[in-house]
Each structure stands twice: as structure tokens, then as C-alpha cells.
Amino acid sequence: MQHITFSSQKTYLLLFLLGTFSLFLACETDQLKSVSKAEVFDELWTFVQENYVYFDEKEADWNEVRQDYEGLVKEDISDEDFFFLCVDMLNELKDVHNSITSPYGYQVAYNRRIGYEIHFDLDVVKANYLNNDFQESGFYTYGVLENDIGYIHFADFKEVKRIHSIMDFMEEQAVKALIIDVRDNSGGYGPDAVEIVGHFINQPTDVGYIVAKTGPRPDDFSEPRRITAQARTPFMDVPVVMLTNRESYSATSYLAAEMKPLPNVTLVGQITGGGGGGNITYELSNTWLLTVSLDKYLDINMESIEAGVLPDIEIVNDSTRLANGIDEMLERAVEQF
Amino acid sequence: MIKQKSLFTLLILVSSVLLYAQENPLKQNRFFLEYGVQFQNSVDSRFSARTRNYLGFHTAVAVEFLRTDKIHRLEVRFSKNFNYREHIIFFEQLLPELRYTFLKPWKTSNLLVGGYADIGSYLAFPVGSWRGNNNISYTMWNSYGLSTQHQHTFSLGKLQLQHRTRFSIPLLAYVVHPSYGLPYPESYLEDGVFDFQRNGMATQILTSGKIYTLNRFQHIEVRTGVALPFRNNTSAIGIDYQLTFLQFQQLDQLRQIQHNFLLTIKL
């Protein structure tokens, strides 16, 4: 029978203390340690510096921006004022995908709507053009206009794959043309855009590129990586008009950029809202959530879509005429056929 | 559900080992079950500089094959956090951790040294009001390292207790981790491989790892416990404390400190 020796006792005590100390250490680190505004400012600026992809395109000198704002950061300003100061600094990049979320709200750093007349009302389309004869599936509203023109409005990038059954419907209806209306669709999961594009190609087709940040240095970028759409059935071999407006943003801009080069597609309406960057969210030390663009979409011509995708035919709705039930953008799309 | 099925299946398989005769003192099999509470302190610098505490449970099954004086141990470990929904970063094992350890006596019968190989994985996924569309991180590893164990029997009053302390440290690891900022592994960004819709990424994840040494990948475990034998020393019940330090440092950093307080049963 072996008895505990004194040296063994010390070992056990040491191990016990080590474990207990570690436990207290773990508890202590969960306490939200007090951070100064200067530290949060530095953390925010550095994260953007190391991760943001559009400095060149935005023609923003981020070092200069730091100099402009750093002097305004005083520890005695209110947290709310500090929040809006950070938002203003982020706004220098004019990127709608950049944002900060705090107890004072969710603030998108840039308003893409400023300077644009944006008028769209799906109820006008339903009542006056679809004659209240339409179906809805997820975020899709669809039906057939006069002269066998299929109409699909796509409100949000959720449940995108419902498009496949909607295209089956359009094929059954033997539509002679198709209007894909993505006005007021503010986007979602960009990779899903190819699910829609796939119905307008009959073989795998390159439709764009992605360039990603690969490290914290300013020139740490990947080579452009191809985005290839696979053909989907049914293949809709009909003339297509895609309707866009300034609210067509992010993944919707991807969709517009991917559809535009197709031979049977015409973009009609207003420049899209852009938003070509995939983004990432980071929690700052004071628990605020910072979101920035860290990869960028390029169209098939390797052009950035961050500023928006230009339509082939530009037209915007007049608010008064729309209030009277006239959707001029839709009527112009119909004229295309 | 997959994890639960895997664990259950393994329990059945391991239990079948008990069917083999254990009468040969030079050839024994021992079966262990563990249940306990886990306190975890974690940070993934991809999402935050803040560390967070989590409370969860930990369970494991192990089989030890004793051949003469050598030990072969197979373990399957599973843990889950209870209160992750209170936090906006969710850390969870992707799959139960598997570990094989080999030990043999060194100088004395109480001290054993050897090595181990293991496979583990963690997923970090923010929940709540996070708006980014690239917010996922994973760390998967297959590591090889050194392992030691010290064991002896001592008396406490009228009780005869067994004490065991274990230590392990990796020397080499194959680690898979997303590339900077994106959920894709580095090899997935190769032209001709990349698919924007993430098809085929699972295979690429497994083949895109790199070899790291102790300076970049640390998965250190210290464990100590006492057990009270019964049934003529063929079974035992005990309590263990295990401290685990897991850290992987690339362009970002995953760090976890786990404290496991366990009830162990040897059958």
C-alpha cells in the first residue's frame, strides 16, 4: 500500500490551485473591461484599414480620415455622440454595406437614395397591369400581362429557388416575353443570383468575378475568381427585360450585372444601388458591431458594380403618375417587345 | 442529431468490447464513461477581441486496452454549451473529438509516457443582430503529440483511492481554418475550384489544411482525478478535473480555455 508523500501532496495542491486560479481567470476575463473611446476609435479604424476592399474605388485616404476625426475623440463626449462620430467617419467611405450597430441604433454609414427619385408601387402593378390576377410564392409575385408577357416581381433574396417552379409556370403559359422586376429588392445572399440567371442560359456561363481580401495589408487581394452560372430548366428562350431602380441593391445588383450581358436581356429603369461588396461583422471592445465590405464583385468585363449597374434604357417613374396608377417604367419595358 | 447518433453508436461499439474475456491479467480492457460540467472561456479574433464565458456539459467514452504494461486508449469526447444564446458568438464542436493515446511505463510502473493522435473541430458562428454574410469560422485539426500519465494508489482513512494525473501536448498538427476574412479555405479560392455557391467546399476544407508546430497550434491538456475502486478493483467511480488550453494563431486567433469537472466511471 502506497501512502501519499509530502512531495506528492505539494503536487496535488499545486494542481488544484492552478485549476482554481484558471477558473477565476476565466471568470474575470468575461467582465466587460472598460475601454476608452480612443481605444475603440483605434480598433475601428484599424479593422477598416485591414479589411476594407474599396479604398481605391472610393478614392478615400483612410489615414487622412483618421487625422480628421481623431482629434474629435474626447473621453468626456457622450457615448451617443461618439457613436455618431464613428458613423460619420465610416460615412467617408460612402459604402452602404458599412454600418455600426450600437445601443443607439443601427446606422448604415451611407444613404444610397440621396439624389435619386425612387418611385415604385407593386400594388399598382397588381391592380392595373396584372388586373389582380397574380400568384405569390415566397417573395415572388408573378402573373401574365397582356400579349402573353410574363411578369415576375422578386422582392427579396430569400427562398430564391422558388424561381424554378415559377419558370415552369411561365413555360406552361407559353409566354412570349418575360419581365423580371427587381425594383425595391435590397438584396441578400449574392451567390443565389445564379439560380435565376441559370434559366436564361443553356450552358455553363461565366457571369462575373469575386476578389477577396486575403490579409491585412493594403495590397492583400486574391486574383479574381470566376463565378459560373449553371443552366437551369426550363431554359427561357424569350426576350427578357429586367426592371431596376436605385433600391435594387447588393445581391440584386449582382443579378442585374449577371443578366445584362446575356444576348436576350435588356435592363430598363434606374441605376441600381450598387453594393458590390460581401461583408463581415466584427464586435468592437465596447460591444458595438462594425460591418465592412471585405470582398468585391466584378462583372464579366471585370468592372466593379459598387456604384451601381447602369440600365440599357434609363427611365424613372413620376410620383404623381404612379399615384394615378401609371407605372411608366413597366410600360417602357412592355414597349421593348 | 448527427453528433448524438455518432456518440450513441460509439457507445454500443465500445460496450461490445466488454464481451471479451478480461481474465488474463496481461490482457485487459477497461471501459470509461465521463459526465460533467464544462466552463469555457473562448475568443475568436475573427469576430471579436472580447473573450466570453460559456457553461456547458462534457461527456466522453473511452476504452483502454492493456497489453502487458502498455496502454492503448481510445476516447470520444463531446461537449456542448448551454447558454450560448445569451452570447452573440456561438462556439460548438462540429463533431465529437476522437483521441488515441499510447502509454508505456518509464522507469517506474507509476509513470507512463507515450504519445497521442487526435481529431477535433470547432465552429464559431455569431447569432443575433450580426449583419455580415461571411461570418463563420471553423478550426479543424489532426494533431500528434506527447502524453504522460502518473498513477498510484493511496489511502485516505479506510479508503483505498486511485489517483491519476495526465498531461498531453501536441508537437505537430494538420489544421484547417478559413482564409482571411472569408469562410473559404485558402485552396478553395484557386481558379477552377472556386464556386460562388460553395459547392464542393466540404472536400476542399478537408484538403486545404497546413502543418503547424507548437508555436502556432497548442492543445494542451492537464487532468487529475481520484477514483474509488469497487467490485474487487475491477470497477471504479471517481471525480476528475481537466484543464484544456486550445489556441490556434494564424492571421486571426482562436483561443479556448476549458475547465471540466467530471464524474468518471470505470467498468
Interface residues (C-beta under 8 A of the other chain):
Chain A: M1 Q2 H3 I4 S8 T11 Y12 L15 F16 L18 G19 S22 L23 L25 A26 C27 T29 D30 L32 E43 N51 S99 T101 Y106 Y189 G190 P191 D192 V194 I210 A212 K213 T214 G215 P216 D220 S222 E223 R225 R226 I227 T228 G278 N279 I280 T281 Y282 E283 L284 S285 T287 L289 T291 L294 D295
Chain B: F39 Q40 N41 R46 F47 S48 A49 R50 T51 R52 N53 I88 I89 P126 S129 W130 R131 G132 N133 N134 N135 H152 T153 F154 S155 Q160 H163 T165 S179 Y180 G181 L182 Y184 L189 D191 F194 D195 F196 Q197 R198 V222 T224 Y241 L243 L251 I257 H259
